[in-house]
Amino acid sequence: MGGARARWRVPVLLFALVWLSCAWFGSWAFNPNNATRLFAAIAIAETGDAKIDGFADMTIDKARFDGHFYSDKAPGVTLMAVPWVAAVNAVTGTDSSQVQRAFMGAGMDRFLTLRQRVVTAMVIAVLTALAAVALFDLAGGVTGSRGAGLFAALCYGLGTPVWGWSTTLFGHAPVAALLVIGAWAVWRGTQPDTPQRGRFALLAGFALGWVLVVEHSALLMATPIGLWALWRTWRWTTPDKLRLYGLATAAGIAALLPLIGYNLLAFGTPFRLGYSGVVGFEGMRQGLFGLTYPKLDILYEITFGSRRGMLWVAPVMLLAPFGFFTLIRKPATRDVAVMALAVAATAFLYNAAYIYWDGGNSTGPRHAVPALGFLALGAGALWASADRWERVLAALLLAASIAINLVIAAAEIMAPADIRDPLRDHLWSRLFVNGQLRTIPSEFWGWTPWPGLWLYLALASLLTIALALSLRREKLSL
């Protein structure tokens, strides 16, 4: 019993570290992508109606149908936000009728910021932390090294812009998390010694169904995981396959029902999407809601370019190809590597095919964020096979990546669209070094920004030390 409890220490501490890191920092509530989702959640919580007519002048991200305005986003984040918005309204005794409904109107910024921070802490940060724990188990199990699992989880949760996007209401971090959780459930549920496989089938089906409610485009990234699940169960007996496929399908359908309910509430029909009525973004009328075909020059920009290149904001991902090479060489892990590569490649190709590929205000290529959990799996595989000096280099790359993403998360993930090098010329030189940081103490406790950052670093350091000691105790006890 004591040994079983000891093995839970690392996942619990890992969850706490990633959750704290995501919940501690914030982003501007009036960013249109944040605001439109929050406005819809407020409208539903307060009136039971999805119309955002009373908020429409405060965001450029909106859809118009039959003379009324709605959020133009997939409703997953909004629906997850509704109970928390209602809870904050009940606890504070306030609602949106008591503030000025205007951009930066009296009381509105504080009203939105409080609700956004609660939603990000209780929904987005929780999903990211759960995905980090799932990746810890997945990478550790695939490689046979819990140290590799921890390396992969830290790469994902703290060494990439997943951290920064987890401080927002954008769909990128939840999609990335749900894809990782779905892949972990497939892997765990198809292990030979796994009892009660049905619960993993239910979890995989629900995660891969709900991810479509958060972002409809996630269907592209979820497909390789679904095909991988079929591959891993192909030789199973027909009754076993039918039972698990049935459970996964039922869970997926259950996850999609809120989407149908939202569409009925908002539009009176289950077959209308908010994207189809988007206002002011004519590019969305090209191809399929702005999706055409991948362009090589854009693929280069979102990988290596100084303005949106992923490697500038997550240099630790340089390790991923080497790790995938080690996984592909081994027959026992080849299928996992192919699945992860397929998901990651699909995310980058999708980003390169999207008309608004640069994401407007963004740090890094935000539409490629769903790739990061699967690239982190490759980085973890490299750690497992590395020698001492290779691990030193890998650790330095991870430390650099965490430092970069601390700057991003503490300052603001959404750098202006027209800056050539957002990390250097905006986030660092204009915001971070000048103390323009968004922390819980500075936004809600009346502290100045720097002490809020120091307190986070102290708490995170304690959790990191406890995490390292717990992993070391595990190794010594084996």
Secondary structure, 3 states (H helix, E strand, C coil): CHHHHHHHHHHHHHHHHHHHHHHHECCCCCCHHHHHHHHHHHHHHHHCCCCCHHHHHHCCCCEEECCEEECCCCCHHHHHHHHHHHHHHHHHCCCHHHCCCCCCCCCHHHHHHHHHHHHHHHHHHHHHHHHHHHHHHHHHHHHCCHHHHHHHHHHHHHCCCHHHHCCCCCCHHHHHHHHHHHHHHHHHHCCCCCCCHHHHHHHHHHHHHHHHHHCCCHHHHHHHHHHHHHHHCCCCCHHHHHHHHHHHHHHHHHHHHHHHHHHHHHHCCCCCCHHHHECCCHHHHCCECCECCCCHHHHHHHHCCCCCCHHHHCHHHHHHHHHHHHHHHCCCCHHHHHHHHHHHHHHHHHHHHECCCCCCCCCCCHHHHHHHHHHHHHHHHHHHHCCHHHHHHHHHHHHHHHHHHHHHHHHCCCCCCCCCCHHHHHHHHHHHCCCCCCEHHHHHCCCCHHHHHHHHHHHHHHHHHHHHHHHHHHHHHC
